[in-house]
């Protein structure tokens, strides 16, 4: 029977879809795959534009029940909310109410197909928003106003924190990590007032470099994202007597079996 590698699945919207790209010499997915080489396959199921309703509807087509010889999900990272948080507009139909968003996240986490794999589940907060930049691009694209607002998006990030606590899964607070970095790199900014990127604040600060279009992440942001994900992966082999090779699906070449007869021919 063929042997399948266990999987680390990245399930989310365009923020995970773009994680496969290499920008300025860095790829989030490649970095994670390198960390887990020969131990896990990193599988990208980022679906640009999807909200949690789309994701929950498609889930039975994306994930299969575990079967003998088939891949088992070892880690599941879930990143939704950037599209759910869209404001309702005649030109945009991605909005999911906050209560429904929380319910959908809980349904994804507890879905029978997901539960059957018994994965380690991580909920990721969507990143901050640079509404100042996004408004310019949205108006140019024909929308009557910005499709997303800083404070509304922040509320969806807070909802992710709440669901992670309620469901007993691990939180990866991407929103906080990026905003903390942006504030630290914006001299003179007072974080006690409106957030960076909020039109009421009027200052984009370092978010200009971290969210080039106001929504999607730069290489710098993906590096920060990886830095907060990395410590959660690898407990299966870290600290093992032969840590470098521990957890391999197939053994190190020194211990790998030969075809019958070939080993004797080398003697």
C-alpha positions as CSV (number, residue, x, y, z in Angstrom):
1,X,0.0,0.0,0.0
2,X,1.3,3.5,-0.9
3,X,2.3,5.7,2.0
4,X,0.8,9.2,2.2
5,X,2.4,12.1,4.0
6,X,0.3,13.7,6.6
7,X,-0.8,17.2,5.7
8,X,-0.6,20.7,6.9
9,X,-3.6,22.4,5.2
10,X,-3.9,26.2,4.7
11,X,-7.6,26.8,4.4
12,X,-8.7,30.3,3.7
13,X,-9.2,33.1,1.2
14,X,-6.7,35.0,-1.0
15,X,-4.4,35.6,1.9
16,X,-3.6,31.9,1.9
17,X,-3.9,31.5,-1.9
18,X,-1.1,34.1,-2.3
19,X,1.0,32.4,0.3
20,X,2.4,30.2,-2.4
21,X,3.9,33.1,-4.3
22,X,7.6,34.1,-3.9
23,X,7.8,37.9,-3.5
24,X,11.0,39.7,-2.6
25,X,12.7,36.3,-2.1
26,X,10.2,34.9,0.3
27,X,7.3,32.5,0.1
28,X,5.3,31.6,3.2
29,X,4.3,28.2,1.9
30,X,7.8,27.3,0.8
31,X,9.2,28.3,4.1
32,X,6.7,26.1,5.9
33,X,7.3,23.2,3.6
34,X,11.0,23.5,4.1
35,X,10.5,23.4,7.8
36,X,8.4,20.2,7.5
37,X,10.3,18.6,4.6
38,X,9.9,14.8,4.5
39,X,7.4,14.9,7.4
40,X,4.3,16.8,6.1
41,X,3.0,18.0,2.8
42,X,1.8,21.6,2.9
43,X,-1.5,21.8,1.0
44,X,-2.8,25.1,-0.1
45,X,-6.6,25.5,-0.2
46,X,-6.7,29.3,-0.3
47,X,-9.7,30.4,-2.3
48,X,-9.6,34.0,-3.4
49,X,-12.8,35.9,-2.6
50,X,-14.4,33.2,-0.4
51,X,-16.1,34.0,2.8
52,X,-17.0,31.5,5.5
53,X,-20.3,30.7,3.9
54,X,-18.6,29.8,0.6
55,X,-16.0,27.8,2.5
56,X,-18.5,25.8,4.6
57,X,-20.6,25.0,1.5
58,X,-17.5,23.8,-0.4
59,X,-15.9,22.0,2.6
60,X,-17.2,18.4,1.7
61,X,-15.7,18.8,-1.7
62,X,-12.4,20.0,-0.4
63,X,-11.8,17.6,2.4
64,X,-12.2,13.8,2.2
65,X,-12.8,11.4,5.1
66,X,-9.6,9.8,6.3
67,X,-9.1,6.3,4.7
68,X,-6.3,3.7,5.0
69,X,-3.4,4.8,2.9
70,X,-4.9,8.2,2.3
71,X,-3.5,11.5,3.6
72,X,-4.4,12.5,7.2
73,X,-4.6,16.2,8.1
74,X,-2.2,16.8,10.9
75,X,-2.5,20.6,11.1
76,X,-5.3,22.8,9.9
77,X,-4.8,26.6,9.6
78,X,-8.0,28.5,9.0
79,X,-7.9,32.1,7.8
80,X,-11.2,33.7,6.9
81,X,-12.8,37.1,7.7
82,X,-11.4,39.6,5.2
83,X,-14.3,39.0,2.8
84,X,-16.9,38.3,5.5
85,X,-16.1,41.8,6.8
86,X,-17.0,43.5,3.5
87,X,-19.7,46.1,3.9
88,X,-22.9,45.5,1.9
89,X,-22.8,47.4,-1.3
90,X,-24.7,47.1,-4.6
91,X,-21.3,46.3,-6.2
92,X,-20.1,43.8,-3.6
93,X,-21.9,40.7,-2.2
94,X,-19.3,39.1,0.1
95,X,-20.6,40.3,3.5
96,X,-21.5,37.8,6.2
97,X,-22.9,39.1,9.4
98,X,-20.7,38.9,12.5
99,X,-22.8,36.4,14.3
100,X,-23.1,34.2,11.2
101,X,-19.3,34.5,10.7
102,X,-18.7,33.2,14.2
103,X,-21.2,30.4,13.7
104,X,-19.6,29.4,10.4
105,X,-16.1,29.3,11.9
106,X,-17.4,27.0,14.6
107,X,-19.1,24.8,12.1
108,X,-15.8,24.5,10.1
109,X,-13.9,23.5,13.2
110,X,-16.4,21.0,14.3
111,X,-17.4,19.6,10.9
112,X,-17.5,15.8,11.1
113,X,-15.0,15.4,8.2
114,X,-12.5,17.7,9.9
115,X,-13.1,16.0,13.3
116,X,-12.4,12.6,11.8
117,X,-8.8,13.6,11.0
118,X,-8.3,14.9,14.6
119,X,-6.0,17.7,13.4
120,X,-4.3,20.4,15.4
121,X,-6.5,23.4,14.5
122,X,-5.3,27.0,14.4
123,X,-7.6,30.0,13.8
124,X,-5.8,33.0,12.3
125,X,-7.1,36.5,12.7
126,X,-7.3,38.4,9.4
127,X,-4.7,41.1,9.0
128,X,-5.3,44.8,9.7
129,X,-6.8,47.0,7.0
130,X,-5.4,50.2,5.4
131,X,-8.7,51.7,4.7
132,X,-7.1,54.9,3.4
133,X,-5.4,53.1,0.5
134,X,-8.2,50.7,-0.1
135,X,-10.8,53.5,-0.4
136,X,-8.8,55.0,-3.3
137,X,-8.6,51.7,-5.1
138,X,-12.3,50.8,-4.5
139,X,-13.5,54.2,-5.8
140,X,-11.3,53.8,-8.9
141,X,-12.8,50.3,-9.4
142,X,-16.4,51.8,-9.5
143,X,-17.6,51.2,-5.9
144,X,-19.5,54.0,-4.3
145,X,-17.4,53.8,-1.2
146,X,-14.8,51.5,0.5
147,X,-15.7,47.8,0.4
148,X,-14.1,47.4,3.9
149,X,-13.8,49.6,7.0
150,X,-11.0,49.4,9.5
151,X,-13.2,49.2,12.6
152,X,-15.5,46.6,11.1
153,X,-12.5,44.4,10.0
154,X,-11.0,44.7,13.5
155,X,-14.3,43.4,14.9
156,X,-14.1,40.3,12.7
157,X,-10.5,39.7,14.0
158,X,-11.8,40.0,17.6
159,X,-14.6,37.5,16.7
160,X,-11.9,35.0,15.6
161,X,-10.2,35.4,19.0
162,X,-13.5,34.7,20.7
163,X,-14.3,31.6,18.6
164,X,-10.8,30.2,19.2
165,X,-11.3,30.5,22.9
166,X,-14.8,29.1,22.8
167,X,-13.8,26.1,20.7
168,X,-10.5,25.4,22.5
169,X,-8.3,25.7,19.4
170,X,-5.0,27.6,19.1
171,X,-5.2,31.3,18.1
172,X,-2.6,32.8,15.7
173,X,-3.1,36.5,16.1
174,X,-1.9,37.8,12.7
175,X,-3.8,41.1,13.1
176,X,-2.0,41.9,16.3
177,X,1.5,40.9,15.0
178,X,1.2,43.0,11.9
179,X,-0.3,46.0,13.7
180,X,2.3,45.9,16.4
181,X,5.0,45.9,13.8
182,X,3.4,48.8,11.9
183,X,3.1,50.9,15.0
184,X,6.7,50.2,16.0
185,X,7.8,51.3,12.6
186,X,5.7,54.5,12.5
187,X,7.6,57.1,14.5
188,X,5.5,59.4,16.6
189,X,2.2,57.5,16.1
190,X,-0.1,57.4,19.1
191,X,-1.8,54.0,19.3
192,X,-4.4,55.3,21.9
193,X,-6.4,57.0,19.1
194,X,-7.8,55.7,15.8
195,X,-5.8,52.9,14.2
196,X,-3.3,53.3,11.5
197,X,-5.0,53.2,8.1
198,X,-8.3,54.5,9.5
199,X,-9.4,57.6,7.7
200,X,-10.1,59.2,11.1
201,X,-6.5,58.7,11.9
202,X,-5.3,60.0,8.5
203,X,-2.0,58.2,8.8
204,X,-1.0,55.0,6.9
205,X,2.4,54.8,8.5
206,X,4.2,51.5,7.9
207,X,1.0,49.8,6.8
208,X,1.8,51.3,3.5
209,X,4.6,48.8,3.1
210,X,2.9,45.9,4.8
211,X,-0.5,46.1,2.9
212,X,0.4,47.4,-0.6
213,X,-3.3,47.5,-1.8
214,X,-4.7,48.1,1.7
215,X,-5.8,44.5,2.1
216,X,-3.3,41.9,0.8
217,X,0.0,41.3,2.5
218,X,3.6,42.1,1.4
219,X,6.6,39.8,1.7
220,X,7.4,41.6,5.0
221,X,3.9,40.7,6.3
222,X,4.2,37.1,5.2
223,X,7.6,36.8,6.9
224,X,5.9,38.0,10.2
225,X,3.1,35.6,9.6
226,X,5.5,32.7,9.2
227,X,7.4,33.8,12.4
228,X,4.3,33.4,14.5
229,X,3.3,30.1,12.8
230,X,6.7,28.4,12.9
231,X,6.8,27.8,16.7
232,X,3.5,25.8,16.5
233,X,4.8,23.2,14.0
234,X,7.4,20.5,14.8
235,X,6.7,19.3,18.3
236,X,6.5,15.8,16.9
237,X,10.3,15.8,16.2
238,X,11.8,18.6,18.1
239,X,13.9,17.4,21.0
240,X,14.0,13.8,19.6
241,X,17.4,12.0,20.0
242,X,18.0,12.4,16.2
243,X,16.0,15.6,15.7
244,X,17.3,16.3,12.2
245,X,15.8,13.1,10.9
246,X,13.1,12.3,13.4
247,X,9.5,12.2,12.1
248,X,10.5,11.3,8.5
249,X,7.8,9.5,6.6
250,X,10.5,7.4,4.9
251,X,13.7,6.6,6.8
252,X,17.0,8.3,6.3
253,X,19.0,6.8,3.4
254,X,21.4,5.0,5.9
255,X,18.5,3.0,7.2
256,X,16.4,2.7,4.0
257,X,15.8,-0.9,2.9
258,X,17.3,-2.1,-0.4
259,X,15.8,-4.3,-3.1
260,X,16.3,-7.9,-2.3
261,X,19.7,-9.0,-3.6
262,X,21.1,-5.5,-4.3
263,X,22.5,-5.0,-0.7
264,X,24.4,-8.3,-1.0
265,X,25.8,-7.1,-4.3
266,X,27.4,-4.1,-2.6
267,X,29.1,-6.3,0.0
